[in-house]
Amino acid sequence: MSNIALLERPAATAQARTVRPQQPEAAAPLNAAAADLPAVRSPRGFALYVGLDEIKAAEAGVSLPLLVDALRRTLAELAPGAETHATVALAPHGSGGRDLDVVRLALQEPGAIARTKAAAEEEVAEEESGVTVDISRKRVLIDGESAAFTYKEFELLQYLVLREGRTIERSELVSALWQAQDDETPGERTIDVHVRRLRAKLGRYEDIVRTVRGIGYRFDRHADVVIRYGHGTPSPDRF
């Protein structure tokens, strides 16, 4: 108990013991003051989050169990009295995101949970108005409502979005979005029809797809347009 008292109020406690050892009534105000101090905390260990999947581990010539065993042996050499516990974080295949972020969230790390919650709240707020082009989920939200885009319409918009600010020629759109063997491969002018349909579904936000006369089309981001690439990382074909 004396050690706790020293941690809570070292100067005052020492004075009380030295100056007034025979006056117990002086302890009352000191205890009251100590009660107002925050509880003293001390480190009891640490958690090391490692972001590494089995494929990357194999490429490095190791495995997750081998890494865990190596870390445990190192810790046993440095601090023999330390207790250890290892947990492997699992995630669905193709879930994406940084390995380290997935691990921290799966293991309920408070900071990761707080950031995920804040991001979800922000996403809901942003999707209530304007246009949200969700690359990861292949969807477009307009004022919070899912727009009925066809697959090809979304591919057309996505191609422009991922090349934001760059004018794309009609011929490039045709060669990028339609295979040569497709039965319905459009001519360059037929692209105009697809763009008109796309703009019609964008409604009052149709001007995010700009016509560059004599050349092609360009995506211009507005303040009310949000692009989501998924898990905080850009789409692989973004440049």
JOWOTA-V588727 format. One line per field, one symbol per residue. psi: psi as a letter, one per 40 degrees, with the letter a starting at -180 (. if undefined). A space follows every 50 residues. Layout:
BEGIN
psi = ???
END
This chain:
BEGIN
psi = ddddddddgddddddddddgdegddedddddddddeiihhiiheaihhhh hhiddddddefaidddddddddddddddgdeiiihhhhhiiiheeaihdd ddddddefhdddddddddddddddddediahhhgddefihhhfeihigii dddddddddddefhehhhidddddddehidehdfhiiddddddddddddd debeedeehihhhecbiihhhidfhhhhehfeiiidfh.
END
